[in-house]
């Protein structure tokens, strides 16, 4: 029996544990919290700092693992790369992990490969950010050098003044896992994610996901749907940009989650994670829309095996919509039972209870809940998800 190490065992990573068990693997889970739901389901669990490569490597050696995986997050990517390199396992190495998480290094790799991406300058002070913004030209995006989930992102038009840029720098620097901030040009147009599995140096695109966000200034994702409703020519261009980015980063024997904007000058590659996408895209939407178990595919890659991408059902639509709320203390939550009974609604989750305080939505961590729905196509899935979302009322008071 092969042993898989799962780095992180929280709600977003739970499917890695359950899928690995279903595949007949021995599962070792590691997380910073003993209460993470995947810990109780694993054959063995370790409470460690998964951001510490040496601690993770020690567990990997002790358990004589055959593969390691970290899904829907970037927190432990460097640890995963170190383990793969030291133990000669399939998956990304340490250098690739850096390129796929450090956005400054990512931009350099895209530039070397000739992949269209935003012009960006890495800075370490507010003064440097001011100079970078002047050099690039407004509007600009200020973002952490290493993080995910829309954390620390601000769009500036140039009319806000020097204090606004300094505040945006401080916000991004505070959220960055590396002591660097990126100032980059703003790219117009709708955004998409592209879900990919890579082995033998060949990226296989599984699907393209349409995105919804809050827009400026923070661009927090509020919904996703599959398959994309873009015409075939646009989809091909989006996929082409993503595949080029995967090759530029050197990702192999791993999943990849690319983000592309279809701008007025064509597709522009925003970033790529060498991992499964979060927001329940790859764990829920991909299998529901395409019939392909992407989590199982990524696990097979981590073990050095080719995945089975045979669809288990005919293509259909799938969508997620995040719940709306006003900041304040929750006084009531209504409509959840009614939403669950609606046709096509598969999942309804509210993350908070009455009495808790909800902040303004500035990152994925500050959203209040979600609904997932299916349909004959993306349009029907979206309509069902939005109807269920609108049925649920989160009442707050300041």
C-alpha positions in Angstrom: 0.0 0.0 0.0 1.4 3.4 -1.0 1.5 6.3 1.5 0.4 9.8 0.6 1.3 12.8 2.8 -1.4 15.5 2.7 -0.1 18.9 3.8 -3.1 20.8 5.4 -6.3 19.0 6.4 -8.8 21.9 6.7 -12.1 22.1 4.9 -10.6 23.0 1.5 -8.1 20.1 1.8 -10.5 17.5 3.1 -11.2 16.0 -0.3 -7.5 15.1 -0.7 -7.8 12.9 2.4 -11.2 11.4 1.5 -10.2 10.8 -2.1 -6.9 9.2 -1.2 -8.6 6.9 1.2 -11.1 5.9 -1.5 -8.1 5.2 -3.8 -6.8 2.7 -1.2 -3.9 4.7 0.0 -2.4 5.0 3.4 -2.9 8.7 4.3 -0.7 10.8 6.6 -2.1 14.2 7.3 -0.2 17.2 8.7 -1.8 20.4 9.8 -1.2 23.2 12.3 -4.4 22.3 14.1 -5.4 19.0 15.6 -9.0 20.0 15.0 -8.7 20.2 11.2 -11.4 17.8 9.9 -9.0 15.7 7.8 -6.9 14.8 10.7 -9.4 12.4 12.2 -9.9 10.7 8.9 -6.2 10.1 8.2 -4.4 6.9 9.1 -1.8 9.0 10.9 -1.8 12.7 11.8 0.9 15.2 12.8 0.3 18.6 14.3 3.2 20.6 12.8 3.8 24.0 11.1 3.3 22.9 7.5 5.2 26.1 6.4 8.3 24.7 7.9 10.0 22.5 5.2 12.3 20.8 7.7 9.4 19.7 9.9 7.5 18.4 7.0 10.5 16.6 5.6 11.1 14.9 8.9 7.5 13.5 8.8 7.9 12.4 5.2 11.1 10.5 6.0 9.6 8.9 9.1 6.5 7.7 7.3 8.4 6.6 4.1 5.9 8.4 1.9 5.4 7.7 -1.8 4.1 11.1 -2.6 3.0 14.4 -1.1 0.2 16.8 -2.0 -1.0 20.2 -0.9 -4.3 21.4 -2.6 -6.2 24.6 -2.9 -3.6 26.6 -1.0 -0.1 27.9 -1.3 0.9 27.9 2.4 2.9 24.7 2.2 4.1 24.8 -1.4 7.7 25.4 -0.4 7.6 22.4 2.0 6.1 20.2 -0.7 8.8 21.2 -3.2 11.6 20.5 -0.7 10.2 17.0 0.1 9.9 16.1 -3.6 13.4 17.2 -4.2 15.0 15.6 -1.2 13.2 12.3 -1.5 13.2 12.2 -5.4 9.4 12.0 -5.6 7.2 13.1 -8.5 5.9 16.6 -8.4 7.3 20.1 -8.4 10.8 20.7 -7.0 11.9 23.6 -4.7 12.8 26.0 -7.5 9.5 25.5 -9.2 7.6 26.0 -6.0 9.3 29.4 -5.6 8.5 30.4 -9.2 4.9 29.3 -8.6 4.4 31.3 -5.4 6.7 34.3 -5.5 4.9 36.6 -7.9 8.1 38.6 -8.8 9.9 35.4 -9.8 6.8 34.3 -11.6 6.7 37.5 -13.7 10.4 37.0 -14.5 9.7 33.5 -15.8 6.8 34.6 -17.9 9.0 37.4 -19.4 11.8 35.0 -20.2 9.3 32.6 -21.9 7.6 35.5 -23.8 4.2 34.9 -22.2 2.0 38.0 -22.1 1.6 39.2 -18.5 1.3 42.5 -16.7 4.3 44.7 -16.4 5.3 44.5 -12.7 8.0 46.0 -10.4 8.9 44.4 -7.0 9.3 46.9 -4.2 10.1 46.9 -0.5 9.0 50.3 0.7 6.3 52.8 0.1 8.8 55.2 -1.6 9.8 52.5 -4.0 6.1 51.8 -4.7 5.5 55.4 -5.5 8.4 55.4 -8.0 7.1 52.1 -9.5 3.6 53.4 -10.0 5.0 56.5 -11.8 7.1 54.3 -14.0 4.3 51.9 -14.9 1.6 54.5 -15.1 -1.8 54.5 -13.5 -4.1 52.6 -12.9 -2.0 50.1 -11.0 -2.5 47.0 -8.8 -0.6 46.8 -5.5 -0.4 43.2 -4.3 1.6 40.9 -2.0 4.6 39.3 -3.4 3.5 35.9 -2.1 -0.1 35.1 -1.1 -3.4 34.0 -2.6 -7.1 34.3 -2.1 -7.3 38.0 -3.1 -5.5 39.0 0.1 -3.8 42.3 0.2 -4.8 43.5 -3.3 -5.7 47.1 -4.0 -6.4 48.9 -7.3 -5.4 52.6 -7.5 -6.5 55.0 -10.2 -3.9 57.7 -9.4 -6.5 60.2 -8.1 -6.3 59.0 -4.5 -3.0 60.6 -3.6 0.3 59.5 -2.1 -1.3 58.5 1.2 -3.5 56.0 -0.6 -0.6 54.3 -2.3 1.4 54.1 1.0 -1.7 52.5 2.7 -2.0 50.0 -0.2 1.7 49.2 0.2 1.3 48.6 3.9 -1.8 46.4 3.4 0.0 44.3 0.7 3.2 44.1 2.7 1.4 42.9 5.8 -0.4 40.2 3.8 2.8 39.0 2.0 4.6 35.9 3.1 7.8 37.3 1.5 9.0 40.8 2.4 8.2 42.2 -1.1 5.2 43.9 -2.8 4.4 44.0 -6.5 3.2 47.1 -8.2 1.8 46.1 -11.6 -0.2 47.5 -14.5 -3.9 47.1 -14.3 -5.2 44.8 -17.0 -8.8 45.2 -18.2 -11.3 42.5 -19.2 -13.0 39.5 -17.8 -11.0 36.9 -15.8 -10.9 33.2 -16.1 -9.2 30.3 -14.3 -7.9 27.3 -16.2 -7.7 24.0 -14.5 -4.8 21.8 -15.7 -3.0 18.5 -15.0 0.5 18.1 -16.2 2.6 15.0 -16.7 5.6 14.1 -19.0 5.9 17.8 -19.7 2.5 18.0 -21.4 -0.3 20.2 -19.8 -3.8 18.8 -20.2 -6.5 21.5 -19.8 -9.6 20.1 -18.1 -11.8 23.1 -18.2 -12.0 26.9 -18.2 -13.9 28.6 -15.4 -15.7 32.0 -15.7 -15.2 34.3 -12.7 -17.1 37.0 -10.9 -15.5 39.4 -8.5 -16.3 42.4 -6.3 -14.3 44.6 -8.7 -12.1 47.4 -7.5 -10.4 48.0 -5.2 -9.9 44.4 -3.9 -11.3 42.1 -6.6 -12.5 39.4 -4.3 -14.0 36.4 -6.1 -17.7 36.1 -5.6 -18.6 33.3 -8.0 -17.3 30.8 -10.5 -19.1 28.8 -13.2 -18.2 26.0 -15.7 -17.8 25.4 -18.5 -16.9 28.9 -19.8 -19.5 30.7 -21.9 -16.8 32.2 -24.1 -16.8 31.3 -27.8 -14.4 28.6 -29.0 -11.9 31.0 -30.4 -11.6 33.0 -27.2 -11.4 29.8 -25.1 -8.6 28.5 -27.3 -6.7 31.8 -26.7 -7.3 31.6 -23.0 -6.1 28.0 -22.8 -3.0 28.8 -24.9 -1.9 31.5 -22.5 -2.3 29.2 -19.6 -0.4 26.4 -21.2 2.4 28.7 -22.1 2.6 29.9 -18.5 2.7 26.3 -17.2 5.7 25.6 -19.5 7.4 28.9 -18.4 7.3 27.9 -14.8 8.4 24.3 -15.5 5.4 22.7 -13.8 5.3 18.9 -14.3 3.7 15.9 -12.5 1.3 18.3 -10.8 -1.9 20.2 -11.0 -1.9 23.9 -12.2 -4.5 26.6 -11.6 -4.0 29.5 -14.0 -5.7 32.9 -14.0 -6.0 34.8 -17.3 -7.7 38.0 -18.3 -9.1 38.4 -21.8 -8.0 42.0 -22.3 -8.5 44.4 -25.1 -5.0 43.3 -26.4 -5.7 39.6 -26.0 -5.2 37.1 -23.2 -2.9 38.2 -20.4 -1.6 35.7 -17.9 -2.1 37.0 -14.4 -0.6 34.1 -12.4 -0.4 30.4 -12.0 -0.4 28.1 -8.9 1.2 24.7 -9.1 -1.7 23.2 -7.3 -5.4 22.6 -7.5 -7.5 25.7 -7.5 -9.4 26.8 -4.4 -12.9 28.2 -3.9 -14.2 24.7 -4.5 -13.5 25.0 -8.2 -11.4 21.8 -8.6 -13.0 19.9 -5.7 -16.6 20.5 -6.6 -17.2 22.3 -9.9 -14.8 20.4 -12.1 -16.2 16.9 -11.2 -19.8 18.2 -11.4 -19.4 19.9 -14.8 -16.9 17.7 -16.6 -17.3 14.3 -14.8 -13.6 14.2 -14.1 -12.3 13.6 -10.6 -9.5 16.2 -10.6 -8.5 15.6 -7.0 -7.9 11.9 -7.8 -5.9 12.9 -10.9 -3.7 15.2 -8.9 -3.1 12.5 -6.3 -2.1 10.0 -9.0 0.4 12.6 -10.3 1.9 13.1 -6.9 2.6 9.3 -6.8 4.2 9.4 -10.3 1.3 7.8 -12.0 -0.7 8.9 -15.0 -4.3 9.9 -14.1 -7.5 8.5 -15.5 -9.4 11.4 -17.0 -12.3 9.4 -18.3 -15.5 11.4 -17.6 -18.0 9.7 -15.3 -21.0 11.5 -16.7 -22.0 13.7 -19.6 -20.9 17.4 -19.4 -23.2 19.8 -17.6 -23.1 23.1 -15.9 -21.9 23.9 -12.3 -21.7 27.2 -10.4 -20.8 28.6 -7.1 -22.0 31.9 -5.7 -20.8 33.4 -2.4 -23.4 34.8 0.0 -23.9 38.6 0.3 -23.8 40.4 3.6 -23.5 43.8 5.2 -20.7 44.3 7.8 -21.9 44.0 11.4 -23.0 41.6 14.0 -25.2 38.8 12.8 -28.7 39.0 14.3 -30.4 36.4 12.0 -29.8 34.0 9.1 -32.9 32.9 7.1 -33.7 31.0 4.0 -31.0 28.2 4.2 -33.5 25.4 4.4 -35.5 26.8 1.5 -32.4 27.2 -0.5 -31.3 23.6 0.1 -34.7 22.4 -1.3 -34.4 24.3 -4.5 -34.0 22.3 -7.7 -30.3 21.8 -8.7 -28.9 23.1 -5.5 -26.2 20.7 -4.2 -24.5 22.5 -1.3 -25.4 25.4 1.0 -22.9 26.5 3.6 -23.0 29.5 6.0 -19.7 30.0 7.7 -20.9 32.1 10.7 -23.5 32.0 13.4 -25.8 34.5 15.0 -23.8 36.8 17.3 -20.6 36.7 15.2 -19.3 39.9 13.6 -18.9 40.0 9.8 -16.3 42.4 8.4 -16.3 44.1 5.0 -15.4 41.6 2.2 -11.8 42.4 1.4 -10.4 38.9 0.8 -11.7 35.3 0.4 -11.4 34.9 4.1 -14.1 37.5 4.8 -16.9 35.9 2.8 -19.9 34.6 4.7 -20.8 31.4 2.9 -21.6 29.8 -0.5 -24.1 27.8 -2.5 -23.2 25.3 -5.3 -25.7 24.3 -8.0 -25.8 22.2 -11.1 -27.7 22.5 -14.4 -28.0 21.3 -17.9 -25.5 24.0 -18.8 -23.6 26.9 -17.2 -26.4 29.3 -17.6 -28.9 27.1 -15.8 -26.4 26.3 -13.0 -25.7 30.1 -12.5 -29.5 30.9 -12.4 -30.0 28.2 -9.8 -27.0 29.2 -7.7 -28.0 32.9 -7.7 -31.6 32.1 -6.9 -30.4 30.1 -3.9 -28.0 32.8 -2.8 -30.7 35.4 -3.0 -33.0 33.2 -0.9 -30.5 33.4 2.0 -30.6 36.5 4.1 -27.8 37.3 6.6 -29.2 40.1 8.8 -26.6 42.2 10.6 -26.5 45.4 12.7 -23.7 47.8 13.0 
